[in-house]
């Protein structure tokens, strides 16, 4: 089951946040985005310090309640998906969102200003929702 999708800029600014199938409503979206961003930085730093040489960061981690999948581009954008813990690795899915949706409908959009809220790019958000809703685990809990 997919819960949330985020895009963060190099400066940790949340450029996009989408939510589905969540059982507990978010009390403060801005605070949640800051917590997720801080967690990403901490986990990335931890992976680089504890991993073998040339470790680039982390791709996912799990708790009993959820799994966080992450993909960071060479330009510093970070794409994040939170799911139930039984969902398999989504690194390739996030790479596809970046290459096929974000680059095509956001970066190449002449009306988009770098650093703006991505939700203003309606073609991107529409295609993102359609893409994620066709995943086999979109609204189905996966067994761990």
N, C-alpha and C positions, 0 to 999 in steps of 0.2 A: 504494500500500500504506500502511495506517495503522500507525504504530508506538506512539505514546503519546497520551494525553489528560490534561490537567491543568486544575484549577481553583485559582486563587490568590485569596486575599482581599485587601482593600485593604492590609492590613499585611504582604503578601508570604507569608503562611502558606499552605502547600499544603493545600487542603481535599479534594482528590480527585486520584488518580493511577490511571490504567488503562493496561494495556500489552497489545499484540498484535503478532504477526508480527516481533518483534525478533530479530535474528540474534546480537547481542552482549548477554549478560546484564548487568544493572546490578549493580555491586559494592556500591554504597551509595545506596539510594533517597533518603534524606534529603539527602545531598550533591548528588545530581543535581537534586533539586527546588530547592535553593538556587542552583545554577548557572543553571538555567533562569530562575528568578525574577530573578536579577541581570542576566542577559542581556536579559530583557524590559525592565527598567528602563533599561539602557544604550541599547538600540535605540530605545526610545520617546524618550528624551532626545535622542539623535542625530537622529532624524527631526524633532523639533520645532525643533532648532537649525539644521539644514541645509535643512529644507523651507520652502516658501513660508509667508507669514503664515497663521495659523489652522490650521496642521497639527496634527491631533489625535494623531498617533502613527503607528505602522506596523501593517500588517495581515499581512504575511508577508515572509519572506526565505528565500533558498535557498543551499545549498552543494551541491557535487557529490554528497554523501551523503544529504542530507535537506532537507526544507522545513518551516519552522515557520510555522504560521498562528495568528493571535491576534485576539481580540475582547475589548475592554474595555467593561464596562457603565458607565452613569452613576454607579452606586454603588461602582465600584472593583473589582468582581470581574473577573478576567481568565481567559478560556477559551482554552486552547492545544491545538493538535493538531500532532503531528509526523508527517510522511508522507515517502514517497519524493519526490524533486524533480520528477517528472513529473506529480504530482497538481495539478489546477487549483485556483485560489483557493477556500478553504473558509470565508471570512468569513460568508457567508450560512448555511452549515451550523452554524457556531458560534453565530450569532445565534438560529437555530432551537433549538439545544440549550438555550440560555439561556431563551428565551421559553416554549417548549413543554414542556421537561422540568425544568429547574432551578427556575423560578418555581413551576410547578405541583406538583412532587413534593418540593421541598426548602423553599423559602421559605414556601409555604402549609401546610407540614406543622407542626401544632401541637406535635409532639414534638421538632422540630429546634430546637436552640439556635444562634443566629448564631455563626459561628466554629468550630463543631464539624466533625469529619471528615464529609464528605458521604457516604462509603461506608456510613454507618449507615442511610441512607435507601435501603432495598433497592429500592423502586419506581423510584427515580431510576436507580440503577446498572443494574437490569435493562432499563429502557427505553433507557438510553444505549447499552448493549451491543447491543441489538437494532437500534437506529437506526443506529449506526455499521457494524454488520456487514451492513446492507443497502445500504451505499454501493457503487457499482459497482467502486470501486478498493480496497475493504477489504483483500483479500488478493492483489491483483494488482499487479505492478510496472507503472508507467505510463512510457512512453517520453517523454523530455524534449523 
